[in-house]
Amino acid sequence: MSEKASSIRSVCVYCGSQPGRDPSYLAAGRALGRSIAAHGLQLVYGGGTKGIMGAVASGVLSNGGKVTGIIPEFLVDMEATRHSLGQLDELIVTRDMHERKHAMFERADAFVTLPGGIGTLEEIVEIMTWAQLGRHEKPMVFANVNGFWDPMLELVRHMREQGFIHTAHRVQPMVIAEIDDIVPAILEKLETVTDLDGADEVISRL
């Protein structure tokens, strides 16, 4: 059964635990955090306090928002500082990556991917896979800062054209370059309507 988000309360952000070489990546992380807080939403993320991860969390916390960090024990000292983790509203330490990803999915109503590395790519691809398999209909966004995700999006287009994305209508992430447009687009994407049976249906306006 597909899991739908009838309202947006929390946004899961996937991103790098490193800052990257372009200063705009960190700036984008902070800006997205500010926007999440400004719209009264909660951040769910990988718990890191360094790199872009730290920038997003800082952007939320410094603007009065709430943050849930989910991190496996073996990554605590690699992606975070234990002192900074104490500033989060909620910290969940998991046994492994699989448990972490499942917890992030369960607590999130939408997903945004900022620039990052292989781990970031793996996380959003898994979410896209679950969408393709009909396991959820939660909004997915590529924050395409300075065209960072263009090569990935071109690969997805290529796979679709070659017939390997068999339910392409389910794998339609939004691609948004302007950070301040992301949260409003997520909120706009979900409209709750009542169908003929009186059940809720999520439809896309984008």
C-alpha positions in Angstrom: 0.0 0.0 0.0 1.4 3.4 -1.0 2.1 5.8 1.8 0.8 9.3 1.2 1.5 12.6 3.0 -1.9 14.3 3.6 -0.1 17.3 5.2 3.5 18.4 5.5 4.8 18.6 9.0 8.4 17.5 8.5 11.0 17.7 5.7 13.8 15.2 5.4 17.0 16.7 3.9 19.7 14.6 2.4 23.1 16.3 1.9 26.8 16.0 2.3 28.7 15.9 5.6 31.4 17.8 3.8 31.1 21.5 2.8 32.1 20.9 -0.9 34.2 23.3 -2.9 31.6 25.8 -3.9 30.6 28.2 -1.0 27.1 28.3 -2.4 26.5 24.8 -1.2 26.8 25.7 2.5 24.8 28.9 1.9 22.1 26.8 0.3 22.0 24.5 3.3 21.6 27.4 5.7 19.0 29.1 3.5 16.9 25.8 3.3 17.1 25.5 7.1 15.8 29.0 7.5 13.0 28.4 5.1 12.0 25.1 6.8 11.8 26.9 10.2 10.0 30.0 8.7 7.2 27.7 7.4 6.8 26.0 10.8 8.1 22.7 9.7 10.5 20.3 11.4 13.8 19.1 9.9 14.6 15.4 9.8 18.1 14.7 8.7 21.2 12.5 9.1 22.3 14.0 12.4 25.7 15.4 11.2 26.9 18.7 12.5 29.6 19.2 9.9 29.5 20.3 6.3 26.2 21.0 4.6 24.4 18.8 7.2 25.5 21.2 9.9 24.5 24.2 7.8 21.0 23.0 7.4 20.5 22.1 11.0 22.0 25.4 12.1 19.7 27.3 9.7 16.7 25.6 11.3 17.8 26.0 15.0 18.9 29.6 14.7 15.5 30.5 13.4 13.5 28.8 16.1 12.7 25.5 14.3 12.9 22.0 15.5 15.4 19.4 14.4 15.4 15.6 14.6 18.8 14.0 13.9 19.1 10.3 13.0 22.6 8.9 12.9 24.1 5.4 13.3 26.5 5.0 16.2 29.6 4.4 14.0 29.2 7.7 12.2 28.7 9.9 15.3 32.4 11.0 15.5 32.8 11.1 11.7 29.9 13.3 10.8 29.2 15.1 14.0 30.6 16.5 17.2 28.9 15.1 20.3 28.6 18.5 21.9 26.8 19.9 18.9 24.4 16.9 18.8 23.2 18.0 22.2 21.7 21.1 20.6 19.2 19.1 18.6 15.6 18.8 19.7 15.7 15.0 19.2 18.6 12.7 18.5 18.1 9.1 17.4 21.2 6.9 17.3 20.6 3.7 15.3 22.4 0.5 15.0 23.2 0.8 11.3 22.5 2.6 8.1 19.5 0.5 7.2 17.8 1.4 10.4 18.7 5.1 10.0 17.2 5.3 6.5 14.0 3.6 7.6 13.6 5.9 10.6 14.2 9.0 8.4 11.6 7.8 5.9 9.0 7.1 8.6 9.4 10.5 10.1 9.4 12.6 6.9 6.5 13.9 4.8 8.8 15.1 2.0 12.4 14.8 0.8 14.9 17.4 -0.4 18.3 16.5 -1.7 21.1 19.1 -1.5 24.6 18.6 -3.0 26.4 15.6 -1.5 28.4 12.5 -2.3 27.7 8.8 -2.8 25.8 8.5 0.5 23.5 11.4 -0.4 23.0 9.9 -3.9 22.2 6.5 -2.5 19.6 7.9 -0.1 17.6 9.8 -2.6 17.8 7.0 -5.2 16.4 4.6 -2.7 13.5 7.0 -2.0 12.9 7.3 -5.8 13.0 3.5 -6.0 10.3 3.1 -3.3 8.2 5.7 -5.2 8.6 3.7 -8.4 7.5 0.5 -6.6 4.4 2.4 -5.3 5.5 2.4 -1.7 5.0 6.1 -1.2 3.8 9.3 -2.9 5.7 11.8 -0.8 7.1 14.9 -2.6 10.8 14.6 -3.7 12.9 17.6 -4.6 16.4 17.9 -6.1 17.8 21.2 -4.9 19.8 21.9 -8.1 22.3 24.4 -6.7 24.3 25.7 -9.6 23.3 22.7 -11.7 24.9 20.2 -9.3 22.3 17.5 -10.0 22.2 17.9 -13.8 24.4 14.8 -14.5 22.2 12.7 -12.3 19.0 14.0 -13.8 20.3 13.3 -17.3 21.1 9.7 -16.3 17.5 9.3 -15.1 16.2 10.7 -18.3 18.4 8.3 -20.2 17.2 5.3 -18.2 13.6 6.4 -18.8 14.1 6.7 -22.5 15.7 3.3 -22.7 12.7 1.7 -21.0 14.2 0.9 -17.6 11.9 3.1 -15.4 8.8 1.1 -15.9 6.5 3.3 -13.9 8.0 6.7 -14.8 4.9 8.6 -13.7 5.7 7.7 -10.1 9.3 8.9 -10.3 8.9 12.6 -11.0 10.9 14.6 -8.4 10.8 18.3 -8.6 13.9 20.0 -9.7 14.3 23.5 -8.1 17.3 25.7 -8.4 16.2 28.6 -6.1 16.3 27.5 -2.4 13.6 29.8 -1.2 11.2 28.2 -3.7 11.6 24.7 -2.4 9.4 24.6 0.7 6.5 26.6 -0.9 6.7 24.2 -3.9 6.4 21.2 -1.5 3.4 22.8 0.3 1.8 23.6 -3.0 2.3 20.1 -4.4 0.0 18.4 -1.9 -3.6 19.2 -2.1 -6.1 17.1 -0.2 -9.3 16.4 -2.1 -12.2 14.2 -1.4 -12.9 11.6 -4.1 -16.3 10.0 -4.8 -15.9 7.5 -2.0 -15.0 10.2 0.5 -11.4 9.1 0.8 -8.5 11.5 0.7 -6.4 11.7 -2.5 -3.2 13.5 -3.0 -2.9 15.3 -6.3 0.0 17.2 -7.9 -0.4 20.7 -9.2 3.1 20.8 -10.5 
